[in-house]
Amino acid sequence: MPDRKINISNDADWIRFEATIGTDENQLAIAPGYLVKEWTKDGRKYYQYKMDSEMLNFYAFNSARYAVKKDKWKDVNLEIYYHQGHEYNLDRMLASSKASLDYYTREYSPYQHRQLRIIEFPHTGGTFAQSFANTIPFSEAIGFIADVDEKNHDAVDYPYAVTAHEIAHQWWAHQVVGANVQGATLMSESMSEYSSLKVLEQRYGKGQMRKFLKDALDNYLKGRSAERLGENPLMYNENQQYIHYQKGSLVLYAMSDYLGESVFNRTVKGYLEQTAFQNPPYTTSLEFVDHLRKATPDSLQYLIKDMFETITFYENKVENVSTKKLANGKYQVDIVFQVAKYRVDKNGKRIYDDVNPAAQPKSKKGEIRSLPLQDYIEVGVFAESKKDNNDQKELYVKKHKIGQVNNKLSIIVNEKPTAVGIDPYNKLIDTNSDDNRKSI
């Protein structure tokens, strides 16, 4: 039965792992586990590794003329194996390792190993990283030789981001292991991507999250536009990368924002405690979403349906904005905006009626159609920041309950505003997020 097999390796059981690797005399060979001994014989170098606990039947071997940079996080040994001359981002990757271990152990559970290793491999082997038990092979192309421009605030620090994502897999894929059924990558890939976003948020601040979320949104929309087999809802996705990476990170970040980070993390921690290192039958996305459902108040239950169970889109737009300075020195901001929502089926057909999806009456000319709304939508007013970056200063950010398509709000702020936004940080899946903000 599918729920008795692991999604990652299609095996039924965890394994005990031990390996001996022979390589060239001038090379260093690495496998998951801990180095037991090494020796030289007949001009060959040999390394013996053994894992001290059961692990997935999922591993890799690397061998090269490595240099090694070592550090420590609490009692965990951190090691980066790299090609001499590729030192550019080692400190950045170590900083991400420490920040990730800090966040994940605090929010989820203890790290299960005494060692964490990142291992460079050449671009010819691919442009990816992959997380095995306590060992992460990492392409030179996406970390070691990346040129991260600290002065460009629109650039993405992907050595830091990829490191955080792969370390998150030590929890979400190596502690919690989904059954080999639809939706398994919600727990492995989506949760790892969400986790890395929170680590990035701690380093770069809330303002920079708009850039990461906008990139995720745009790539999700681009991915679904090329879908040939039909799109599934997130909790039923069939290993479709644009869904479990891009949409998954957006959805989980949004749920964390709506529930509160502490509530969301406490909920997934409870799920992890129930399912970590379990034997078959293995957990599924149904169980994961059920934990979130129970933690979600009645007023926000629509999020479960919109984000996990269906394919739902918003059409939010700032129509007009005006300001005036008041006698007391404050500013009144009047915003006219639109909120609309619809679902699509597997073939992309729009649905505006949950009760009777087949009955889709024609809209009147100029009418903006929407599913019934009782949605909490974030509204923001911003000023130019005095900081040396692209962040805008928040003058007002609050979620408003919206029950109709056409809306108007008057907001009083303490400083002269320069921009307004509806869902200004792109937490919702909007088919055209470029019109969510308007400069004043």
C-alpha positions in Angstrom: 0.0 0.0 0.0 1.3 3.5 -0.8 1.1 4.7 2.8 3.5 2.0 3.8 6.2 3.3 1.5 8.3 6.4 1.9 7.8 9.2 -0.6 11.5 10.0 -1.0 13.0 6.5 -1.6 9.8 4.4 -2.2 11.0 2.0 0.6 9.0 0.6 3.4 11.6 0.9 6.2 14.4 2.9 7.8 17.8 1.4 7.5 21.0 1.0 9.4 23.9 2.5 7.4 27.6 1.7 7.1 29.8 2.3 4.1 33.5 1.9 3.2 34.7 4.0 0.2 37.9 3.6 -1.7 39.3 6.6 -3.7 42.4 8.1 -5.1 45.2 8.6 -2.5 45.0 12.4 -2.8 41.2 12.6 -2.4 38.8 12.7 0.6 35.7 10.6 0.3 32.5 11.4 2.2 29.2 9.6 3.0 26.4 10.1 5.5 27.3 9.1 9.0 30.4 9.6 11.0 34.0 8.7 10.1 35.0 5.6 11.9 38.5 5.2 10.4 40.6 5.9 7.4 43.6 4.1 5.9 45.8 3.8 2.8 46.4 0.5 1.0 48.0 -0.2 -2.4 48.0 3.5 -3.3 44.3 3.9 -2.5 42.7 5.8 0.3 39.8 4.2 2.2 37.2 5.8 4.5 34.7 4.0 6.7 31.5 5.8 7.8 28.7 4.6 10.1 25.5 6.3 11.1 24.6 6.0 14.8 20.8 5.9 14.2 18.4 4.6 11.6 18.1 6.7 8.5 16.3 6.7 5.1 17.6 4.4 2.4 18.7 7.6 0.7 22.4 8.6 0.5 25.2 9.9 -1.7 29.0 9.5 -2.0 31.4 12.4 -2.8 35.1 12.3 -3.4 37.5 15.1 -4.4 40.7 16.9 -3.3 38.8 18.9 -0.7 39.9 21.7 1.6 37.8 21.9 4.8 36.5 24.8 6.8 35.3 23.9 10.3 33.1 25.6 12.9 30.8 24.7 15.7 27.1 25.3 16.6 26.7 24.4 20.3 27.9 20.7 20.3 27.3 20.2 16.6 30.4 20.1 14.3 30.0 22.2 11.2 32.1 21.3 8.2 32.2 22.7 4.6 34.2 20.6 2.1 35.2 22.9 -0.8 37.5 23.2 -3.8 40.6 25.4 -2.9 39.9 28.9 -4.3 36.2 28.7 -3.8 36.1 30.5 -0.4 33.8 33.3 -1.5 30.7 32.3 0.4 31.9 29.9 3.1 31.2 32.4 5.9 27.8 33.2 4.5 26.9 29.5 4.4 28.2 28.9 7.9 26.2 31.9 9.1 23.1 30.4 7.5 23.8 27.0 9.0 23.9 28.5 12.5 20.8 30.7 12.0 18.9 27.7 10.6 19.9 25.3 13.4 18.9 28.0 15.9 15.5 28.6 14.4 14.6 25.0 13.6 15.7 23.6 17.0 13.8 26.4 18.8 10.6 26.2 16.8 10.5 22.5 15.8 12.7 19.9 17.6 16.3 19.1 18.4 18.7 18.5 15.5 19.2 14.7 15.4 22.9 14.6 14.5 26.2 15.6 16.0 27.5 16.8 12.7 26.4 18.9 9.7 28.5 18.8 6.5 28.1 20.7 3.3 30.0 19.3 0.3 30.8 21.1 -2.9 30.4 19.3 -6.2 31.1 20.6 -9.7 28.7 22.5 -12.0 28.8 19.6 -14.4 27.0 17.5 -11.8 24.1 19.9 -11.8 22.9 23.2 -10.3 21.2 21.9 -7.1 21.8 20.9 -3.5 20.3 17.8 -1.8 20.0 17.0 1.8 20.9 13.5 3.0 21.3 12.5 6.7 23.8 15.0 8.2 25.3 15.5 4.8 24.4 18.1 2.1 26.1 17.9 -1.4 25.9 21.4 -2.8 26.7 22.5 -6.4 29.4 25.1 -6.8 27.1 27.0 -9.2 24.5 27.9 -6.6 26.7 28.6 -3.6 30.4 28.4 -3.7 31.2 30.6 -6.7 28.0 32.8 -6.5 28.6 36.5 -6.7 26.4 38.0 -4.1 26.1 41.8 -4.4 25.5 43.2 -1.0 24.9 46.7 -2.4 22.1 45.5 -4.7 19.0 45.3 -2.5 17.1 43.5 -5.2 19.6 40.7 -5.4 18.8 37.3 -3.7 21.4 35.9 -1.4 20.9 32.4 -2.7 23.9 30.7 -1.0 22.3 31.7 2.3 18.8 30.8 1.2 19.7 27.4 -0.3 21.7 26.5 2.8 18.7 27.3 5.0 16.3 25.3 2.8 18.6 22.2 2.7 19.2 22.2 6.4 15.4 22.4 7.0 15.1 19.1 5.2 16.9 17.5 8.2 13.5 18.1 9.9 11.1 18.1 6.9 12.1 14.9 5.1 14.5 13.3 7.6 12.4 13.5 10.7 8.9 13.8 9.2 8.7 11.4 6.2 5.6 11.5 4.1 3.9 8.4 2.6 4.3 7.8 -1.2 1.0 9.5 -2.0 -0.3 12.8 -3.4 0.7 15.8 -1.3 3.8 14.3 0.3 6.0 17.2 -0.8 3.8 19.6 1.2 5.6 18.4 4.3 9.0 18.0 2.7 9.5 20.7 0.2 6.9 23.3 1.1 7.7 23.2 4.8 11.5 23.4 4.1 10.9 26.4 1.8 8.7 28.1 4.5 11.3 27.4 7.1 14.1 29.0 5.0 11.9 32.1 4.4 11.6 32.6 8.2 15.4 32.3 8.5 15.8 34.8 5.7 13.3 37.1 7.3 15.3 37.2 10.5 18.5 38.2 8.6 17.0 40.6 6.0 13.9 42.0 7.7 10.2 42.0 6.8 10.6 44.5 4.0 12.8 42.2 2.0 10.3 39.4 2.3 8.2 41.2 -0.3 10.9 40.5 -2.8 11.1 36.8 -1.9 7.4 36.3 -1.9 6.9 38.2 -5.2 9.6 36.0 -6.8 7.7 32.9 -5.5 4.4 34.2 -6.8 5.7 35.1 -10.2 7.4 31.7 -10.6 4.3 29.9 -9.5 2.2 31.7 -12.1 4.8 31.1 -14.7 5.0 27.4 -13.8 1.3 26.8 -14.0 1.1 28.5 -17.4 3.2 25.7 -18.8 1.4 22.9 -17.1 0.2 20.2 -19.5 -1.2 17.6 -17.2 -3.5 19.8 -15.1 -2.8 21.6 -11.8 -3.7 20.0 -8.5 -4.4 21.8 -5.2 -1.4 22.1 -2.9 -2.4 19.3 -0.6 -2.9 16.9 -3.6 0.1 18.0 -5.7 1.9 15.3 -7.7 5.5 16.4 -7.2 4.9 19.5 -9.3 7.7 21.8 -8.4 6.0 25.1 -9.1 3.3 24.0 -6.6 5.3 22.5 -3.8 8.1 25.1 -3.9 6.7 28.4 -5.0 3.0 28.1 -4.1 3.8 26.0 -1.0 6.1 28.7 0.4 3.6 31.4 -0.3 0.7 29.5 1.3 2.6 28.5 4.5 4.1 31.9 5.0 0.6 33.4 4.6 -0.8 30.9 7.1 1.9 31.8 9.6 1.1 35.4 9.1 -2.7 35.0 9.6 -2.4 32.6 12.5 0.6 34.3 14.0 4.1 32.8 13.7 4.1 31.3 17.2 0.7 29.6 16.7 1.6 28.3 13.3 5.0 27.0 14.4 3.5 25.5 17.6 1.0 23.7 15.4 3.5 22.2 13.0 5.7 21.3 16.0 2.8 19.3 17.4 2.4 17.6 14.1 6.1 16.8 14.0 6.1 15.4 17.5 3.4 13.0 16.5 4.9 11.9 13.2 8.7 12.2 13.5 10.7 9.0 12.8 7.5 7.0 12.6 7.2 3.6 11.0 4.5 2.7 8.4 1.9 3.7 7.8 3.5 7.0 7.1 1.9 10.4 7.5 0.0 12.3 4.7 -0.9 15.8 3.8 -4.4 15.1 5.0 -3.0 14.8 8.6 -0.8 17.9 8.2 -3.7 20.0 7.0 -6.0 18.7 9.7 -3.5 19.9 12.3 -3.7 23.4 10.7 -7.5 23.2 10.4 -7.8 22.6 14.2 -5.5 25.6 15.0 -7.4 27.9 12.7 -10.3 30.0 14.1 -13.7 29.9 12.5 -13.2 33.3 10.9 -10.2 32.1 9.0 -11.4 28.6 8.0 -11.8 29.8 4.5 -8.0 29.9 4.2 -7.8 26.1 4.5 -10.1 25.7 1.6 -8.6 28.5 -0.5 -4.9 27.6 0.1 -4.8 23.8 0.5 -8.0 22.2 -0.8 -8.6 24.2 -4.0 -6.9 26.4 -6.5 -7.9 29.9 -5.6 -6.8 33.3 -6.9 -7.4 36.9 -6.0 -7.7 39.9 -8.2 -6.8 42.7 -5.9 -6.2 46.2 -7.2 -5.7 49.7 -5.9 -8.0 51.9 -8.1 -7.3 55.3 -6.7 -5.6 57.0 -3.7 -5.6 60.6 -2.5 -4.2 62.3 0.6 -4.6 65.5 2.5 -2.7 67.1 5.3 -4.8 67.7 8.4 -4.7 70.6 10.8 -3.0 68.5 13.5 -0.1 67.7 11.1 -1.3 64.1 10.3 -2.4 62.9 6.9 -5.6 61.4 5.7 -5.3 58.7 3.1 -8.3 57.7 1.1 -7.9 54.5 -0.8 -10.4 53.1 -3.4 -9.6 49.4 -4.1 -11.0 46.2 -5.5 -11.0 42.7 -4.0 -12.2 39.7 -6.0 -11.7 36.0 -5.7 -12.3 32.9 -7.8 -11.3 29.3 -8.1 -10.2 27.2 -11.1 -10.7 23.5 -11.8 -7.9 21.2 -13.0 -8.4 22.5 -16.6 -8.3 26.2 -15.6 -12.0 26.9 -15.8 -13.0 29.7 -13.5 -15.5 29.0 -10.7 -17.4 31.8 -8.9 -20.0 29.6 -7.1 -19.0 27.0 -4.5 -22.5 25.8 -4.0 -23.1 25.0 -7.7 -19.8 25.3 -9.6 -21.4 24.2 -12.8 -23.8 27.1 -12.8 -21.8 30.1 -13.9 -24.2 32.9 -15.0 -22.8 35.4 -17.5 -21.5 38.6 -15.9 -22.9 42.0 -16.9 -20.8 44.3 -18.9 -18.1 45.8 -16.7 -19.1 43.7 -13.7 -16.3 42.3 -11.6 -17.2 38.8 -10.6 -16.1 37.1 -7.3 -16.8 34.3 -5.0 -18.6 35.5 -1.8 -16.2 37.4 0.3 -15.7 37.5 4.1 -11.9 37.7 3.7 -9.3 39.5 5.8 -7.1 41.5 3.4 -4.1 43.5 4.5 -4.0 47.2 3.7 -0.8 49.2 4.0 0.4 52.8 3.9 4.1 53.5 3.5 6.6 56.3 3.6 10.1 56.5 2.2 12.6 54.8 4.6 15.7 56.7 5.8 17.6 53.4 5.8 20.1 52.7 3.0 18.0 50.0 1.4 14.8 49.6 -0.7 12.5 49.0 2.3 9.6 51.4 2.8 8.7 52.6 6.3 5.3 51.1 7.5 3.0 53.9 8.6 0.0 51.6 8.7 -0.5 47.8 8.1 -3.7 46.1 9.2 -6.0 43.4 8.0 -9.5 44.5 7.2 -12.5 42.2 6.8 -13.7 42.7 3.2 -17.2 41.6 2.2 -17.6 43.2 -1.2 -15.7 43.8 -4.4 -15.5 47.6 -4.4 -14.2 49.2 -1.3 -13.0 52.5 0.1 -11.0 53.2 3.3 -9.9 56.4 5.0 -6.8 56.0 7.1 -5.0 58.5 9.3 -1.2 58.3 9.5 1.4 60.4 11.3 3.7 61.1 8.4 3.5 62.0 4.8 2.7 58.8 2.8 4.4 57.9 -0.5 2.6 54.6 -1.3 -0.3 52.4 -0.4 -1.0 48.7 -1.0 -3.6 46.0 -0.9 -1.9 42.8 0.2 1.3 44.9 -0.1 3.7 42.0 0.8 2.2 39.6 -1.8 1.1 37.0 0.7 -2.0 36.1 -1.3 -2.0 34.4 -4.7 -2.9 37.2 -7.1 -2.8 36.8 -10.9 -1.5 40.4 -11.3 0.2 41.6 -8.1 1.8 44.6 -9.9 -1.4 46.7 -9.4 -1.6 45.9 -5.6 0.5 49.0 -4.8 0.2 52.6 -6.0 2.6 55.5 -5.4 1.2 58.8 -4.1 
